[in-house]
Amino acid sequence: MYDESPYLVVADGLILHPATPEARLLTKLAADDPQTLWLLVAEQLEQDNWRLAMSIRGWLTDSLPVDVLIRWVAGRIDRARLVARIAAVGKDRLSPLATVLLTEFGTDDEVQNALSADFVSGGWVGPWSGRIRHQLDHPRHLGRARSPRWRPFLDRSDEETAQRRTAQDRRAGS
């Protein structure tokens, strides 16, 4: 079994990125023993380890089985919010984890906000108008999804992106 030290997950000052050796180790641990790894990570997240949350946001949950995460959530909104803060929404379609979170907790503002943040975080190369267009098209594409409980999330994403586009248009016109 693995050492249950929190330093297995993140050491002081260590910021993980998916391409680092430490992140590759976490991905391997997720494949070998996802339950144990998740319990170690979740313990740190419940203690507000923001550095860990920032480091694993958008990639570690893709390495863990959705059922491990949802069993841990166990219908608790506080845990759903915590998982939503580190989950990726998906590139071409909703990730399986985002699908479950939106289906079960899609009316919760904090879950919506956490998942919506995935649309506006990260880098972009090229014209800003292309970034805005991508942000407008992505939730609409995801909107072809089945559950009506996702509608508030998709509407909010559209509204926030439209506001950014309007602000960008004003700056460009100045």
C-alpha positions, 0 to 999 in steps of 0.5 A, a space after each residue: 500500500 502507499 504511504 499515507 503522508 500528505 506529502 505523497 500528494 503535494 509537498 510545500 511549494 510543489 506545484 504540479 502540472 500534468 507533464 511533471 514527473 510528480 503528476 505522472 506518478 499521481 496518474 500512475 497511482 490513480 490507475 493502480 489504486 484510485 480509491 486510496 489516491 482519491 481519499 488522500 487527495 480528498 482529505 487535503 482538499 477538505 482541509 482547503 489545500 488551495 495549492 493542491 486544488 490549483 495544481 490538479 484542477 482539470 486533469 487529475 479527475 480525468 485519471 480517476 474513475 467517476 464512480 470513485 469520485 461520486 461514491 465519495 460525494 455520496 449526495 453531499 453538496 459540499 463534496 460535490 462543490 469540492 469535486 466541481 472545483 477541480 473537474 474539467 468540463 470537457 473539450 468537445 463534449 461534457 466530461 463524464 464527471 461534469 455530466 454527473 455533477 450537472 445531472 445531480 447538482 446542476 441547480 447549485 450555483 457553486 457547482 455551476 460557477 466551478 464548472 463555468 470557470 473551466 471555460 475562462 481559465 487557461 491560455 489562448 494563442 491568437 486573436 482574442 475574438 477567436 477565444 470569445 467565439 470558442 467560449 460562445 460555441 463551446 457551451 452551445 455545443 455542450 447544450 445538445 446534452 440531454 438533461 434539462 438540469 444543465 440549462 442553468 449552467 449553459 445559460 450562465 456560461 453563455 451570458 458570462 461569455 456574451 458579457 466578455 464579448 461586449 466588453 471586448 467590443 467596447 475596448 476595440 471600438 475605443 
